[in-house]
Amino acid sequence: METSLSHEERCAIARKHFQRKGYRVHSGLQFGCELVLYADDPDKVHSDFCVSLVGPDSSVNWLQIQTLARSMSTLHKQLVVVSITPTAKKHEGTIAFTKESGVMEDQIETSNLTDDSIHYFVVDELAISSGHAPFRHKRNVKHEVGSQKK
């Protein structure tokens, strides 16, 4: 089973996955991610999620993930890390893909395609949140840091 996909093909599979969930999916380039998800028309709402794809070998660059997770809190978004894994057969939630036509819609006629040309993928999501609690100090206790008092 041929499963090597280009970055663009993996993005297309992730895009289809989130569109099936009802999101409007746009490029996440401005936020340092592959995709950004909107719950409604982008002219009406802000996006809540940025999507970053795990490498094709399922490797995770933890420095990149930590950097993205920290920046998401200032952007008021949540980071969603996505892994795309091949599966042997179609089942609920899989995304069908062919090299000839890209990601397949459910209504596309597949009778002219051989089983070898159709590949199925599972999309797994992991939401990462980074919230920093403010410093809490006991009342009436002043802490000096250099010349600043807190």
Sequence and secondary structure as in RCSB ss.txt:
>XXXX:A:sequence
METSLSHEERCAIARKHFQRKGYRVHSGLQFGCELVLYADDPDKVHSDFCVSLVGPDSSVNWLQIQTLARSMSTL
HKQLVVVSITPTAKKHEGTIAFTKESGVMEDQIETSNLTDDSIHYFVVDELAISSGHAPFRHKRNVKHEVGSQKK
>XXXX:A:secstr
      HHHHHHHHHHHHHHTT EEEE GGGTSSEEEESS TTTS   EEEEE  TTS   HHHHHHHHHHHHHH
T EEEEEEEEEESS  TT EEEETTTEE  TTS  TTS GGG EEEEEEEEEE          TT   EETTEE 
